[in-house]
Structure formats: C-alpha cells, structure tokens
Amino acid sequence: MAMSDFVRRHRAGEFSITSLPDGSGVLLDLEREVLLNFNATGAFMLACLAQGLSEDEVVERVWERYAVDPATARADVAQFAEKLLQAIAPG
C-alpha cells in the first residue's frame, strides 16, 4: 500500500482518527479491527499524512516543529509511514 492509498481510504471514511487533549491520538479501523495508539509526535505525523501532505512535506514540518536535523526527521517519518502502512494493510 502506498501513502496515497492511506489518504484515499481516510478520505473515504475507512479510518477514524482522533486527537486527544494531551496531543496523542488514535486511529480506528473497524473493518479490519485495528486500533493504533500514537504519542504526540506520531499523532502529529499522522495528522500531516491524513491531510495529504507528501512525506517530504511531513519531514519539513517535523524538522521545524521538533528542531531535529533533517536526516533524523526523514528517517523518523519514513519509519513511521512504513509501520503505519503495514498496520493498516488490507488482507
């Protein structure tokens, strides 16, 4: 699954994404019985991806928000996206 598939499925209402008051969040996929919990950083990246931002755009936002070097931001976003897509993959 590609990130564009995640965005399409999210926009089609296949996922419920909730931000919690402490900055963390959850993604619920009732069809596949998947519930994912995210810390504040993960919830921030999830929200960016759900908006349809590219991985490069998310990297830039993470870099700016958390003041990490660009290489760290890129590695973190790539790892996050890979794990997210694996967790919600159809089948």
The first five atom37 places (N, CA, C, CB, O) and aatype in JSON, in Angstrom:
{
  "aatype": [12, 0, 12, 15, 3, 13, 19, 1, 1, 8, 1, 0, 7, 6, 13, 15, 9, 16, 15, 10, 14, 3, 7, 15, 7, 19, 10, 10, 3, 10, 6, 1, 6, 19, 10, 10, 2, 13, 2, 0, 16, 7, 0, 13, 12, 10, 0, 4, 10, 0, 5, 7, 10, 15, 6, 3, 6, 19, 19, 6, 1, 19, 17, 6, 1, 18, 0, 19, 3, 14, 0, 16, 0, 1, 0, 3, 19, 0, 5, 13, 0, 6, 11, 10, 10, 5, 0, 9, 0, 14, 7],
  "atom_mask": [
    [1, 1, 1, 1, 1],
    [1, 1, 1, 1, 1],
    [1, 1, 1, 1, 1],
    [1, 1, 1, 1, 1],
    [1, 1, 1, 1, 1],
    [1, 1, 1, 1, 1],
    [1, 1, 1, 1, 1],
    [1, 1, 1, 1, 1],
    [1, 1, 1, 1, 1],
    [1, 1, 1, 1, 1],
    [1, 1, 1, 1, 1],
    [1, 1, 1, 1, 1],
    [1, 1, 1, 0, 1],
    [1, 1, 1, 1, 1],
    [1, 1, 1, 1, 1],
    [1, 1, 1, 1, 1],
    [1, 1, 1, 1, 1],
    [1, 1, 1, 1, 1],
    [1, 1, 1, 1, 1],
    [1, 1, 1, 1, 1],
    [1, 1, 1, 1, 1],
    [1, 1, 1, 1, 1],
    [1, 1, 1, 0, 1],
    [1, 1, 1, 1, 1],
    [1, 1, 1, 0, 1],
    [1, 1, 1, 1, 1],
    [1, 1, 1, 1, 1],
    [1, 1, 1, 1, 1],
    [1, 1, 1, 1, 1],
    [1, 1, 1, 1, 1],
    [1, 1, 1, 1, 1],
    [1, 1, 1, 1, 1],
    [1, 1, 1, 1, 1],
    [1, 1, 1, 1, 1],
    [1, 1, 1, 1, 1],
    [1, 1, 1, 1, 1],
    [1, 1, 1, 1, 1],
    [1, 1, 1, 1, 1],
    [1, 1, 1, 1, 1],
    [1, 1, 1, 1, 1],
    [1, 1, 1, 1, 1],
    [1, 1, 1, 0, 1],
    [1, 1, 1, 1, 1],
    [1, 1, 1, 1, 1],
    [1, 1, 1, 1, 1],
    [1, 1, 1, 1, 1],
    [1, 1, 1, 1, 1],
    [1, 1, 1, 1, 1],
    [1, 1, 1, 1, 1],
    [1, 1, 1, 1, 1],
    [1, 1, 1, 1, 1],
    [1, 1, 1, 0, 1],
    [1, 1, 1, 1, 1],
    [1, 1, 1, 1, 1],
    [1, 1, 1, 1, 1],
    [1, 1, 1, 1, 1],
    [1, 1, 1, 1, 1],
    [1, 1, 1, 1, 1],
    [1, 1, 1, 1, 1],
    [1, 1, 1, 1, 1],
    [1, 1, 1, 1, 1],
    [1, 1, 1, 1, 1],
    [1, 1, 1, 1, 1],
    [1, 1, 1, 1, 1],
    [1, 1, 1, 1, 1],
    [1, 1, 1, 1, 1],
    [1, 1, 1, 1, 1],
    [1, 1, 1, 1, 1],
    [1, 1, 1, 1, 1],
    [1, 1, 1, 1, 1],
    [1, 1, 1, 1, 1],
    [1, 1, 1, 1, 1],
    [1, 1, 1, 1, 1],
    [1, 1, 1, 1, 1],
    [1, 1, 1, 1, 1],
    [1, 1, 1, 1, 1],
    [1, 1, 1, 1, 1],
    [1, 1, 1, 1, 1],
    [1, 1, 1, 1, 1],
    [1, 1, 1, 1, 1],
    [1, 1, 1, 1, 1],
    [1, 1, 1, 1, 1],
    [1, 1, 1, 1, 1],
    [1, 1, 1, 1, 1],
    [1, 1, 1, 1, 1],
    [1, 1, 1, 1, 1],
    [1, 1, 1, 1, 1],
    [1, 1, 1, 1, 1],
    [1, 1, 1, 1, 1],
    [1, 1, 1, 1, 1],
    [1, 1, 1, 0, 1]
  ],
  "atom_positions": [
    [[0.85, -1.17, 0.0], [0.0, 0.0, 0.0], [0.89, 1.24, 0.0], [-0.96, 0.0, 1.22], [1.91, 1.28, 0.69]],
    [[0.51, 2.22, -0.76], [1.23, 3.49, -0.82], [0.54, 4.51, 0.07], [1.33, 4.0, -2.28], [-0.62, 4.33, 0.46]],
    [[1.25, 5.57, 0.38], [0.68, 6.61, 1.22], [-0.56, 7.22, 0.56], [1.72, 7.7, 1.51], [-1.49, 7.62, 1.26]],
    [[-0.59, 7.3, -0.76], [-1.77, 7.83, -1.44], [-2.99, 6.94, -1.18], [-1.51, 7.94, -2.97], [-4.11, 7.44, -1.12]],
    [[-2.77, 5.63, -1.03], [-3.88, 4.73, -0.69], [-4.4, 5.01, 0.71], [-3.44, 3.26, -0.81], [-5.6, 4.98, 0.95]],
    [[-3.48, 5.3, 1.64], [-3.89, 5.66, 3.0], [-4.75, 6.91, 2.96], [-2.65, 5.89, 3.91], [-5.81, 6.96, 3.59]],
    [[-4.31, 7.92, 2.23], [-5.06, 9.18, 2.15], [-6.43, 8.94, 1.54], [-4.28, 10.23, 1.32], [-7.43, 9.45, 2.03]],
    [[-6.47, 8.16, 0.45], [-7.75, 7.86, -0.2], [-8.7, 7.14, 0.76], [-7.53, 7.01, -1.45], [-9.87, 7.48, 0.85]],
    [[-8.17, 6.13, 1.47], [-9.02, 5.38, 2.4], [-9.48, 6.25, 3.56], [-8.26, 4.16, 2.94], [-10.62, 6.14, 4.02]],
    [[-8.6, 7.12, 4.02], [-9.0, 8.03, 5.11], [-10.11, 8.96, 4.64], [-7.79, 8.85, 5.61], [-11.09, 9.17, 5.35]],
    [[-9.95, 9.52, 3.46], [-10.97, 10.45, 2.92], [-12.28, 9.73, 2.63], [-10.45, 11.12, 1.64], [-13.34, 10.36, 2.63]],
    [[-12.22, 8.42, 2.37], [-13.43, 7.64, 2.14], [-14.11, 7.23, 3.44], [-13.1, 6.39, 1.32], [-15.17, 6.61, 3.43]],
    [[-13.49, 7.58, 4.57], [-14.1, 7.29, 5.85], [-13.79, 5.91, 6.4], [0.0, 0.0, 0.0], [-14.47, 5.44, 7.31]],
    [[-12.77, 5.26, 5.86], [-12.43, 3.92, 6.34], [-11.73, 3.94, 7.69], [-11.55, 3.23, 5.33], [-11.71, 2.93, 8.39]],
    [[-11.17, 5.09, 8.06], [-10.48, 5.24, 9.34], [-11.1, 6.36, 10.13], [-8.99, 5.49, 9.14], [-11.57, 7.35, 9.56]],
    [[-11.1, 6.21, 11.41], [-11.45, 7.3, 12.31], [-10.17, 7.69, 13.04], [-12.6, 6.87, 13.33], [-9.54, 6.87, 13.7]],
    [[-9.79, 8.95, 12.91], [-8.59, 9.45, 13.56], [-9.02, 10.47, 14.6], [-7.58, 10.08, 12.53], [-9.73, 11.43, 14.29]],
    [[-8.59, 10.26, 15.83], [-8.97, 11.14, 16.92], [-7.72, 11.69, 17.6], [-9.86, 10.41, 17.94], [-6.83, 10.94, 17.97]],
    [[-7.68, 13.01, 17.74], [-6.62, 13.66, 18.51], [-7.1, 13.81, 19.94], [-6.23, 15.06, 17.9], [-8.23, 14.21, 20.18]],
    [[-6.25, 13.48, 20.87], [-6.6, 13.55, 22.29], [-6.02, 14.82, 22.91], [-6.09, 12.29, 23.03], [-5.06, 15.38, 22.38]],
    [[-6.58, 15.27, 24.03], [-6.15, 16.53, 24.64], [-4.66, 16.61, 24.98], [-6.93, 16.75, 25.89], [-4.09, 17.7, 24.98]],
    [[-4.03, 15.48, 25.25], [-2.6, 15.52, 25.6], [-1.69, 15.53, 24.38], [-2.26, 14.32, 26.47], [-0.47, 15.48, 24.51]],
    [[-2.28, 15.6, 23.17], [-1.51, 15.63, 21.94], [-1.35, 14.27, 21.3], [0.0, 0.0, 0.0], [-0.94, 14.18, 20.14]],
    [[-1.66, 13.2, 22.02], [-1.58, 11.86, 21.44], [-2.8, 11.65, 20.55], [-1.5, 10.77, 22.56], [-3.62, 12.55, 20.38]],
    [[-2.91, 10.46, 19.98], [-4.05, 10.2, 19.12], [-4.26, 8.73, 18.88], [0.0, 0.0, 0.0], [-3.44, 7.89, 19.26]],
    [[-5.37, 8.42, 18.23], [-5.69, 7.04, 17.89], [-6.24, 6.99, 16.47], [-6.71, 6.44, 18.89], [-6.85, 7.94, 15.98]],
    [[-6.01, 5.86, 15.84], [-6.6, 5.56, 14.54], [-7.4, 4.28, 14.73], [-5.51, 5.41, 13.41], [-6.89, 3.3, 15.25]],
    [[-8.64, 4.3, 14.31], [-9.51, 3.14, 14.43], [-9.97, 2.72, 13.04], [-10.72, 3.45, 15.33], [-10.49, 3.52, 12.27]],
    [[-9.75, 1.45, 12.74], [-10.21, 0.84, 11.5], [-11.13, -0.31, 11.91], [-9.0, 0.34, 10.6], [-10.66, -1.41, 12.19]],
    [[-12.43, -0.05, 11.95], [-13.38, -1.06, 12.41], [-13.47, -2.25, 11.46], [-14.75, -0.44, 12.56], [-13.65, -3.38, 11.91]],
    [[-13.34, -2.0, 10.18], [-13.45, -3.09, 9.2], [-12.38, -4.15, 9.44], [-13.33, -2.53, 7.77], [-12.66, -5.35, 9.35]],
    [[-11.18, -3.73, 9.73], [-10.07, -4.67, 9.94], [-9.79, -4.91, 11.42], [-8.81, -4.15, 9.25], [-8.86, -5.63, 11.77]],
    [[-10.58, -4.31, 12.28], [-10.44, -4.43, 13.73], [-9.03, -4.04, 14.18], [-10.76, -5.86, 14.18], [-8.35, -4.79, 14.88]],
    [[-8.61, -2.85, 13.76], [-7.3, -2.32, 14.1], [-7.47, -1.03, 14.89], [-6.45, -2.08, 12.83], [-8.2, -0.13, 14.48]],
    [[-6.79, -0.95, 16.03], [-6.75, 0.27, 16.82], [-5.29, 0.58, 17.07], [-7.55, 0.12, 18.19], [-4.56, -0.22, 17.66]],
    [[-4.86, 1.74, 16.61], [-3.47, 2.16, 16.77], [-3.42, 3.38, 17.68], [-2.82, 2.47, 15.4], [-4.18, 4.33, 17.51]],
    [[-2.51, 3.35, 18.63], [-2.3, 4.48, 19.53], [-1.02, 5.19, 19.12], [-2.22, 4.03, 21.02], [-0.05, 4.54, 18.72]],
    [[-1.01, 6.51, 19.21], [0.14, 7.3, 18.83], [0.5, 8.28, 19.93], [-0.12, 8.05, 17.52], [-0.38, 8.89, 20.55]],
    [[1.8, 8.44, 20.17], [2.22, 9.5, 21.07], [2.04, 10.83, 20.32], [3.71, 9.3, 21.55], [1.58, 10.84, 19.18]],
    [[2.39, 11.93, 20.95], [2.15, 13.24, 20.35], [2.89, 13.41, 19.02], [2.58, 14.34, 21.3], [2.34, 13.99, 18.08]],
    [[4.11, 12.91, 18.93], [4.86, 13.02, 17.68], [4.2, 12.2, 16.58], [6.31, 12.58, 17.88], [4.05, 12.66, 15.45]],
    [[3.82, 10.97, 16.91], [3.14, 10.12, 15.93], [1.81, 10.71, 15.51], [0.0, 0.0, 0.0], [1.45, 10.66, 14.33]],
    [[1.07, 11.27, 16.45], [-0.22, 11.88, 16.13], [-0.03, 13.08, 15.2], [-0.96, 12.3, 17.42], [-0.84, 13.31, 14.3]],
    [[1.03, 13.83, 15.42], [1.34, 14.97, 14.56], [1.64, 14.49, 13.14], [2.54, 15.78, 15.12], [1.12, 15.04, 12.17]],
    [[2.48, 13.46, 13.01], [2.81, 12.93, 11.69], [1.56, 12.34, 11.03], [3.92, 11.87, 11.79], [1.35, 12.53, 9.83]],
    [[0.75, 11.62, 11.8], [-0.47, 11.04, 11.26], [-1.4, 12.13, 10.72], [-1.2, 10.21, 12.33], [-1.95, 11.99, 9.63]],
    [[-1.56, 13.2, 11.48], [-2.42, 14.3, 11.04], [-1.9, 14.92, 9.74], [-2.52, 15.38, 12.14], [-2.68, 15.24, 8.85]],
    [[-0.59, 15.08, 9.65], [0.0, 15.63, 8.42], [-0.26, 14.71, 7.23], [1.51, 15.84, 8.6], [-0.66, 15.17, 6.16]],
    [[-0.04, 13.43, 7.42], [-0.25, 12.47, 6.34], [-1.73, 12.4, 5.96], [0.25, 11.08, 6.75], [-2.06, 12.29, 4.77]],
    [[-2.61, 12.46, 6.94], [-4.05, 12.39, 6.67], [-4.52, 13.62, 5.88], [-4.84, 12.28, 7.98], [-5.52, 13.55, 5.17]],
    [[-3.81, 14.73, 6.02], [-4.13, 15.94, 5.25], [-3.7, 15.81, 3.8], [-3.46, 17.16, 5.88], [-4.04, 16.65, 2.96]],
    [[-2.95, 14.76, 3.5], [-2.49, 14.55, 2.14], [-1.12, 15.14, 1.86], [0.0, 0.0, 0.0], [-0.7, 15.23, 0.7]],
    [[-0.4, 15.55, 2.91], [0.94, 16.07, 2.71], [1.86, 14.94, 2.26], [1.48, 16.74, 4.0], [1.69, 13.79, 2.67]],
    [[2.81, 15.27, 1.42], [3.78, 14.28, 0.98], [4.74, 13.97, 2.12], [4.56, 14.78, -0.27], [4.81, 14.71, 3.11]],
    [[5.46, 12.87, 1.99], [6.45, 12.54, 3.03], [7.47, 13.66, 3.16], [7.15, 11.21, 2.71], [7.9, 13.96, 4.28]],
    [[7.88, 14.27, 2.05], [8.83, 15.38, 2.12], [8.26, 16.55, 2.9], [9.22, 15.83, 0.71], [8.97, 17.19, 3.68]],
    [[6.98, 16.85, 2.7], [6.34, 17.94, 3.44], [6.24, 17.61, 4.92], [4.95, 18.22, 2.87], [6.42, 18.49, 5.77]],
    [[5.96, 16.35, 5.24], [5.89, 15.94, 6.64], [7.27, 16.04, 7.28], [5.34, 14.49, 6.77], [7.4, 16.49, 8.42]],
    [[8.29, 15.63, 6.55], [9.67, 15.75, 7.05], [9.96, 17.2, 7.41], [10.69, 15.23, 6.0], [10.51, 17.49, 8.47]],
    [[9.61, 18.1, 6.53], [9.85, 19.53, 6.79], [9.11, 20.01, 8.04], [9.42, 20.36, 5.58], [9.66, 20.75, 8.85]],
    [[7.87, 19.59, 8.19], [7.09, 20.0, 9.37], [7.67, 19.42, 10.66], [5.62, 19.57, 9.22], [7.73, 20.11, 11.68]],
    [[8.09, 18.16, 10.61], [8.7, 17.53, 11.79], [10.0, 18.25, 12.14], [8.96, 16.01, 11.55], [10.28, 18.54, 13.3]],
    [[10.78, 18.52, 11.12], [12.06, 19.21, 11.31], [11.84, 20.56, 11.98], [12.79, 19.39, 9.96], [12.55, 20.91, 12.92]],
    [[10.86, 21.31, 11.5], [10.57, 22.63, 12.07], [9.99, 22.54, 13.48], [9.6, 23.38, 11.16], [10.41, 23.28, 14.38]],
    [[9.04, 21.66, 13.67], [8.34, 21.59, 14.96], [9.21, 21.04, 16.1], [7.11, 20.72, 14.82], [9.16, 21.54, 17.22]],
    [[10.01, 20.02, 15.78], [10.76, 19.35, 16.84], [12.25, 19.7, 16.84], [10.59, 17.87, 16.71], [13.01, 19.16, 17.65]],
    [[12.66, 20.58, 15.96], [14.05, 21.05, 15.9], [15.07, 19.91, 15.86], [14.33, 21.94, 17.1], [16.09, 19.94, 16.55]],
    [[14.77, 18.91, 15.04], [15.72, 17.82, 14.82], [16.39, 18.08, 13.47], [15.0, 16.41, 14.85], [15.89, 18.83, 12.65]],
    [[17.52, 17.44, 13.27], [18.2, 17.64, 11.99], [17.39, 16.97, 10.88], [19.65, 17.08, 12.04], [16.65, 16.02, 11.14]],
    [[17.53, 17.46, 9.66], [16.74, 16.92, 8.55], [16.89, 15.41, 8.34], [17.12, 17.63, 7.28], [15.91, 14.74, 8.01]],
    [[18.08, 14.87, 8.52], [18.28, 13.42, 8.31], [17.49, 12.62, 9.34], [19.79, 13.06, 8.41], [16.89, 11.6, 9.0]],
    [[17.48, 13.08, 10.58], [16.7, 12.39, 11.62], [15.22, 12.48, 11.32], [17.0, 12.99, 13.0], [14.5, 11.49, 11.44]],
    [[14.76, 13.67, 10.92], [13.34, 13.85, 10.59], [12.95, 12.92, 9.45], [13.05, 15.31, 10.21], [11.9, 12.29, 9.5]],
    [[13.78, 12.84, 8.42], [13.48, 11.99, 7.26], [13.41, 10.52, 7.67], [14.54, 12.18, 6.15], [12.5, 9.8, 7.25]],
    [[14.36, 10.07, 8.47], [14.37, 8.68, 8.91], [13.15, 8.37, 9.78], [15.66, 8.37, 9.68], [12.54, 7.31, 9.64]],
    [[12.81, 9.29, 10.68], [11.66, 9.07, 11.56], [10.35, 9.01, 10.78], [11.59, 10.18, 12.6], [9.51, 8.15, 11.04]],
    [[10.17, 9.92, 9.83], [8.94, 9.94, 9.03], [8.86, 8.68, 8.16], [8.88, 11.21, 8.15], [7.79, 8.09, 8.04]],
    [[9.95, 8.29, 7.56], [9.95, 7.09, 6.71], [9.59, 5.85, 7.53], [11.31, 6.9, 6.04], [8.8, 5.02, 7.09]],
    [[10.19, 5.73, 8.71], [9.9, 4.58, 9.57], [8.44, 4.61, 10.03], [10.85, 4.57, 10.79], [7.77, 3.57, 10.04]],
    [[7.95, 5.77, 10.4], [6.56, 5.91, 10.83], [5.61, 5.5, 9.7], [6.27, 7.37, 11.27], [4.68, 4.72, 9.92]],
    [[5.85, 6.03, 8.51], [4.97, 5.73, 7.37], [4.98, 4.24, 7.05], [5.4, 6.54, 6.14], [3.94, 3.65, 6.78]],
    [[6.16, 3.63, 7.08], [6.26, 2.2, 6.79], [5.47, 1.38, 7.81], [7.74, 1.76, 6.8], [4.71, 0.48, 7.42]],
    [[5.62, 1.67, 9.08], [4.9, 0.92, 10.12], [3.4, 1.17, 10.04], [5.43, 1.3, 11.51], [2.6, 0.25, 10.24]],
    [[3.01, 2.4, 9.75], [1.59, 2.72, 9.61], [0.96, 1.92, 8.48], [1.39, 4.23, 9.37], [-0.09, 1.3, 8.64]],
    [[1.62, 1.94, 7.34], [1.07, 1.21, 6.18], [1.02, -0.29, 6.41], [1.91, 1.5, 4.93], [0.08, -0.95, 5.96]],
    [[1.99, -0.84, 7.1], [1.96, -2.26, 7.43], [0.79, -2.58, 8.36], [3.28, -2.7, 8.08], [0.12, -3.6, 8.19]],
    [[0.54, -1.7, 9.32], [-0.51, -1.96, 10.31], [-1.91, -1.91, 9.72], [-0.41, -0.96, 11.43], [-2.81, -2.6, 10.21]],
    [[-2.09, -1.12, 8.67], [-3.44, -0.94, 8.12], [-3.59, -1.59, 6.75], [-3.77, 0.53, 8.02], [-4.59, -1.37, 6.06]],
    [[-2.61, -2.38, 6.35], [-2.65, -3.01, 5.04], [-3.85, -3.93, 4.92], [-1.36, -3.78, 4.77], [-4.14, -4.69, 5.84]],
    [[-4.55, -3.88, 3.79], [-5.67, -4.8, 3.6], [-5.18, -6.26, 3.59], [-6.4, -4.47, 2.28], [-4.05, -6.57, 3.22]],
    [[-6.07, -7.11, 3.99], [-5.75, -8.53, 3.91], [-5.43, -9.08, 5.19], [0.0, 0.0, 0.0], [-5.14, -10.28, 5.29]]
  ]
}
